[in-house]
């Protein structure tokens, strides 16, 4: 039998690995493709796998060049038999997998890391005010942020089905793994749950900021506004929501929970400025892998207007400005930042960015190289939040 394996983060090489498995073969070998077919649902694969008999055979594990497009998934024969004997369990598993892809995990990681880093920083600055009773409030706030994130990326997928079938056929609605009705139920739940949690726990000001974020996420995707059609408006919305609102809002809410009035600290002012500019880069580079579908459906982006190469260089250039600014801030403000951490770390990140941009150039901007570059941008984003509490 054949299994498909598509890791979310691994090397970009395409290869096949033959593995011998005893006591497991399928009566329907033709039902498995020789490479990953992104529109094939997990339930179909499980259905075929469940027809295992007790003969010896071998199977192949394929890694697709489009590895960044699918979540980690290996279905063993024993798991397939279990799912086949319990169709309800199989449906629940399929739905859970579709929901996870619907949430766009890379954005979830960014939101979780960002909020955790800011809360940690606020607690480090005011360690004498830490109370265990605030733990529930912290987790409820994180859940509300993830709900907001889920609403924004979800509403975008609902209105981008045709485009996603070209650009991102692995997304659950475009792949047919999640119905539009189910998607609507999810985004409504995310919006209502998030607003209720924030409204009951964090006061009117944070609720207004949260509502603003949901509003901006809505007009970004939903007609007749659909601001994503306009490059400047699109990247300003993304930078505002992921840059300013997230960082300012979380830090404000944390200080309020500690019984303190809001005031900027140098590290928080730094990370808010840094991430806002970084979000601009994400906003303009996110369209690099999507040029084909955007042109087909007449979506105007900087990538379709200026070309992939120019936008990649623009994005890398803006990030280098960020890193140079970070090094200068640490050099001229030693009382506010740890120079021993800030300078070498940002130097290494800047050099790694230059190298990745060179790799993209050498690869002649193939689709796979562009995807690797964009994923690397997100890894730099995560790295900044990881080091932030300690700067």
MOZISUL-V454489 format. One line per field, one symbol per residue. ss: DSSP state (A for helix, B for strand, O for the rest). psi: psi as a letter, one per 20 degrees, with the letter a starting at -180 (. if undefined). Layout:
ss=???
psi=???
This chain:
ss=OBBBBOOOOOOOOOBBBBBBBOOOBBOOAAAOOOOOOOOOOAAAAAAAAOOBBOOOBBBBBBBOOOAAAOOOOOOOAAAAAAAAAOAAAAAAAAAAAAAAAAOOAAAAAAAAAAAAAAAAAAAAAOAAAOOAAAAAAAAAAAAAAAAAAAAAAAAAAAOOAAAAAAAOOOOAAAAOOOOAAAAAAAAAAAAAAAAAAAAAAOAAAAAAAAAAAAAAAAAAAOOOOOAAAOAAAAAAAAAAAAAAAAAAAAAAAAAAAOOOOOOOOAAAAAAAAAAAAAAAAAAAAOOAAAAAAAAAOOOOOAAAAAOAAAAAAAAAAAAAAAAAAAAAAAAAOOOOOOAAAAAAAAAAAAAAAAAAAAAAAAOOOOAAAAAAAAAAAAAAAAAAAAAAOOO
psi=rpqppnqioaqjqprqpppppqkorqimhiiprirpoijpqhhgghghhilqrmrparrqoppqikhiiqrpopoqghhggghhinhghghggghgghhghhinhhhgggggggggggggghhhhlhijpphiigghghhgghgghggghgghghghhjkggghhggmiiqhghijipqhghgghghggggggggggghihjrhghhhgghgghghhgihhpqifmiiiogghghhgghgghfggggggggghghhhikqqpqpqghhhghggghghhhgghhhihigijgghghhjloorhghgiqgghhghgghghhhgghghgggghgimhihqohhggghghgghghhggghhgggghjklrgghgggghhhghhhgghghgigij.
